């Protein structure tokens, strides 16, 4: 079993971003990029205001991150730099996908009292 360094907080989400790399979100509010072969932490992306509940790679360098408060952040994980952020006020976001260079689609669940 591979051991990964720099993990000091519970992981909340993990995705594969290439054949040899994964990205994880954790309770310390960071996103970390790891090499699968060595277990080495290659990048730590900080600047999030809550922990990630969803990560999705949308192209070779960008990840969409949904926070536990419903906020959405678009990160360039090669720099690392936040390219844009959105405050949705949606508690139950299910998924996010990029439609084009400037548009994303958000799927969410809402409960309506009748």
KOLVEXFI-494619 format. One record per residue: residue number from 1; residue in three letters; chain; x negated, y negated, z negated of N, C-alpha, C in turn. Coordinates in steps of 0.02 Angstrom, whole numbers, plus 50000, padded with zeros to 5 digits. Atoms other than C-alpha are relative to their C-alpha. Example, Ala and Ser with C-alpha at 12.3 -4.5 7.8 and 13.67 -1.06 7.14 Angstrom:
# residues 2
SITE;i;aa;ch;nxx;nyy;nzz;caxx;cayy;cazz;cxx;cyy;czz
SITE;1;ala;A;49955;50059;50000;49385;50225;49610;49955;49940;50000
SITE;2;ser;A;50042;50059;50003;49316;50053;49643;50039;49945;49963
This chain:
# residues 114
SITE;i;aa;ch;nxx;nyy;nzz;caxx;cayy;cazz;cxx;cyy;czz
SITE;1;unk;A;49958;50059;50000;50000;50000;50000;49956;49938;50000
SITE;2;unk;A;50038;50062;49994;49934;49828;50049;50016;49953;49943
SITE;3;unk;A;49992;50050;50053;49908;49699;49912;49992;49931;50031
SITE;4;unk;A;50002;50068;49974;49944;49517;49954;49979;49952;49946
SITE;5;unk;A;50023;50049;50049;49852;49376;49868;50044;49938;49999
SITE;6;unk;A;49964;50064;50008;49926;49210;49809;50074;50008;49985
SITE;7;unk;A;49930;49991;50019;50093;49287;49758;50004;49995;49924
SITE;8;unk;A;49996;50010;50072;50130;49216;49587;50071;49983;49978
SITE;9;unk;A;49931;50015;50014;50318;49194;49596;50044;50050;50039
SITE;10;unk;A;49957;49953;49964;50464;49308;49646;50015;49978;50072
SITE;11;unk;A;49984;50014;49930;50490;49318;49835;50075;50003;50010
SITE;12;unk;A;49929;50004;49988;50664;49267;49892;50019;50019;50071
SITE;13;unk;A;49987;49983;49930;50649;49298;50080;49933;50013;50035
SITE;14;unk;A;50061;49985;49963;50521;49371;50201;50019;50016;50073
SITE;15;unk;A;49988;49987;49929;50511;49375;50392;49934;50015;50035
SITE;16;unk;A;50058;49987;49958;50391;49438;50524;49996;49944;50052
SITE;17;unk;A;50006;50055;49953;50322;49294;50629;49954;50018;50059
SITE;18;unk;A;50040;49974;49944;50200;49393;50739;49984;50073;49985
SITE;19;unk;A;50018;49930;50011;50127;49567;50756;49959;50009;49936
SITE;20;unk;A;50045;49993;50058;50004;49532;50615;50013;49950;49944
SITE;21;unk;A;49987;50051;50052;50085;49393;50512;50073;50002;49977
SITE;22;unk;A;49934;50008;50030;50232;49372;50394;50002;49933;49965
SITE;23;unk;A;49990;50060;50040;50305;49220;50308;50048;50018;49944
SITE;24;unk;A;49956;49987;50057;50384;49224;50136;50019;49935;49965
SITE;25;unk;A;49977;50055;50043;50486;49103;50032;50004;50028;49930
SITE;26;unk;A;49999;49975;50069;50477;49114;49843;50029;49949;49952
SITE;27;unk;A;49970;50042;50052;50544;49042;49681;49956;49940;49982
SITE;28;unk;A;50042;50059;50014;50394;48923;49671;50010;49945;50053
SITE;29;unk;A;49979;50048;49949;50476;48829;49819;49954;49998;50061
SITE;30;unk;A;50047;50001;49944;50333;48869;49939;50019;50051;50053
SITE;31;unk;A;49999;49951;49947;50325;48960;50105;49927;50020;50010
SITE;32;unk;A;50069;49977;49991;50170;49068;50125;49997;50044;50063
SITE;33;unk;A;50013;49959;49941;50100;49145;50285;49944;50047;49983
SITE;34;unk;A;50048;49948;50017;50007;49310;50262;49978;50039;50062
SITE;35;unk;A;50025;49952;49952;49898;49420;50371;50019;50070;49976
SITE;36;unk;A;49978;49933;50020;49975;49594;50369;49943;50050;49993
SITE;37;unk;A;50056;49953;50001;49809;49682;50398;49957;49993;49938
SITE;38;unk;A;50046;50012;50056;49708;49600;50260;50036;49983;49935
SITE;39;unk;A;49964;50023;50059;49843;49537;50140;49982;49929;49980
SITE;40;unk;A;50023;50068;50016;49759;49366;50143;50054;49949;50015
SITE;41;unk;A;49955;50056;49990;49866;49211;50122;49965;49950;50046
SITE;42;unk;A;50031;50044;49950;49829;49104;50277;50021;49928;49992
SITE;43;unk;A;49975;50068;50008;49937;48952;50240;50051;49998;49943
SITE;44;unk;A;49948;50012;50050;50042;48882;50099;50034;49935;50020
SITE;45;unk;A;49961;50059;49980;50181;48763;50152;50037;49976;49938
SITE;46;unk;A;49968;50029;50059;50234;48650;50010;50038;49937;50020
SITE;47;unk;A;49959;50059;49986;50355;48505;50000;50074;50015;50000
SITE;48;unk;A;49930;49981;50005;50516;48601;49979;50026;49981;49931
SITE;49;unk;A;49971;50023;50064;50635;48542;49842;50038;50054;49964
SITE;50;unk;A;49967;49943;50031;50710;48713;49805;49975;50063;50035
SITE;51;unk;A;50027;49939;49970;50678;48895;49846;50038;50020;50063
SITE;52;unk;A;49972;49979;49936;50709;48971;50017;50045;50061;49991
SITE;53;unk;A;49957;49941;49998;50855;49090;50042;50003;50030;50070
SITE;54;unk;A;49997;49978;49930;50834;49106;50231;49942;49969;50038
SITE;55;unk;A;50052;50024;49955;50689;49091;50353;50013;50030;50069
SITE;56;unk;A;49994;49974;49932;50696;49108;50542;49948;49968;50044
SITE;57;unk;A;50048;50025;49951;50557;49092;50669;50040;49981;50063
SITE;58;unk;A;49963;50021;49941;50623;48991;50816;49957;49992;50062
SITE;59;unk;A;50047;49998;49944;50467;48982;50925;49931;50018;49972
SITE;60;unk;A;50067;49978;50022;50280;49013;50914;49973;49964;49940
SITE;61;unk;A;50028;50039;50056;50249;48877;50785;50050;49974;49950
SITE;62;unk;A;49950;50031;50043;50414;48832;50702;50043;50051;49963
SITE;63;unk;A;49956;49960;50043;50516;48904;50560;50056;49954;49975
SITE;64;unk;A;49945;50034;50033;50689;48849;50503;50007;50032;49931
SITE;65;unk;A;49994;49978;50070;50707;48861;50314;50064;49973;49970
SITE;66;unk;A;49941;50022;50037;50871;48855;50218;49985;50008;49926
SITE;67;unk;A;50013;50000;50071;50854;48809;50036;50061;50022;49960
SITE;68;unk;A;49947;49976;50044;50956;48869;49889;50055;49948;49989
SITE;69;unk;A;49949;50052;50007;51050;48703;49889;50034;49985;50067
SITE;70;unk;A;49969;50010;49935;51101;48718;50074;49961;49954;50046
SITE;71;unk;A;50040;50044;49957;50966;48601;50140;49965;50041;50054
SITE;72;unk;A;50034;49967;49944;50886;48645;50307;49938;49959;50017
SITE;73;unk;A;50062;50034;49981;50705;48604;50350;49969;50037;50058
SITE;74;unk;A;50035;49973;49943;50615;48630;50514;49926;49988;49990
SITE;75;unk;A;50072;50004;50015;50430;48669;50484;49959;50023;50059
SITE;76;unk;A;50052;49976;49955;50282;48681;50600;49949;50034;49955
SITE;77;unk;A;50043;49964;50047;50184;48818;50512;49927;50001;50021
SITE;78;unk;A;50070;50006;49982;50023;48787;50609;49967;49938;49969
SITE;79;unk;A;50030;50063;50024;50000;48610;50540;49985;50001;49925
SITE;80;unk;A;49927;49994;50006;50095;48637;50410;50033;49932;49988
SITE;81;unk;A;49968;50065;50003;50216;48493;50428;50076;50008;50008
SITE;82;unk;A;49928;50000;49993;50402;48464;50403;50017;49954;50058
SITE;83;unk;A;49982;50039;49941;50470;48406;50572;50066;49964;49993
SITE;84;unk;A;49935;50030;50010;50647;48371;50516;50035;50034;49942
SITE;85;unk;A;49962;49970;50055;50766;48401;50371;50072;49977;50005
SITE;86;unk;A;49929;50014;49997;50954;48407;50354;50031;50020;49933
SITE;87;unk;A;49965;49984;50061;51063;48400;50200;50071;50018;50020
SITE;88;unk;A;49936;49976;49974;51216;48506;50241;50056;50000;49948
SITE;89;unk;A;49950;49992;50054;51305;48519;50072;50043;50062;50010
SITE;90;unk;A;49964;49937;49989;51357;48694;50128;49968;50052;49954
SITE;91;unk;A;50026;49952;50048;51340;48825;49993;49987;50069;50028
SITE;92;unk;A;50004;49931;49976;51359;48982;50097;49979;50004;50073
SITE;93;unk;A;50026;49996;49932;51253;48963;50254;49979;50072;50013
SITE;94;unk;A;50015;49931;49982;51239;49131;50341;49940;50005;50047
SITE;95;unk;A;50056;49998;49954;51120;49094;50484;49992;49934;50037
SITE;96;unk;A;50016;50059;49961;51037;48960;50589;49964;50023;50062
SITE;97;unk;A;50035;49984;49938;50982;48970;50770;49988;49936;50039
SITE;98;unk;A;50016;50058;49958;50900;48847;50888;50031;50011;50068
SITE;99;unk;A;49968;49995;49934;51004;48814;51045;49957;49969;50055
SITE;100;unk;A;50041;50035;49952;50887;48693;51132;49947;49961;49962
SITE;101;unk;A;50052;50040;50031;50745;48573;51099;50026;49957;49943
SITE;102;unk;A;49974;50048;50050;50860;48459;50998;50064;50023;49965
SITE;103;unk;A;49938;49978;50030;51008;48566;50944;49992;50067;49964
SITE;104;unk;A;49997;49936;50036;51036;48702;50813;50073;50016;49987
SITE;105;unk;A;49932;49978;50018;51190;48803;50769;49996;50031;49930
SITE;106;unk;A;49997;49975;50069;51237;48841;50588;50064;50041;49992
SITE;107;unk;A;49943;49957;50016;51350;48986;50539;50007;50000;49925
SITE;108;unk;A;49990;50001;50072;51428;48972;50368;50068;50028;49982
SITE;109;unk;A;49938;49973;50027;51566;49045;50261;50030;49949;49954
SITE;110;unk;A;49966;50048;50043;51694;48935;50178;50063;50031;49972
SITE;111;unk;A;49939;49975;50031;51833;48978;50057;50049;49942;49995
SITE;112;unk;A;49948;50051;50003;51995;48881;50073;50055;50025;49955
SITE;113;unk;A;49945;49982;50046;52120;48886;49930;50066;49985;50035
SITE;114;unk;A;49934;50011;49968;52297;48909;49995;50055;50004;49949
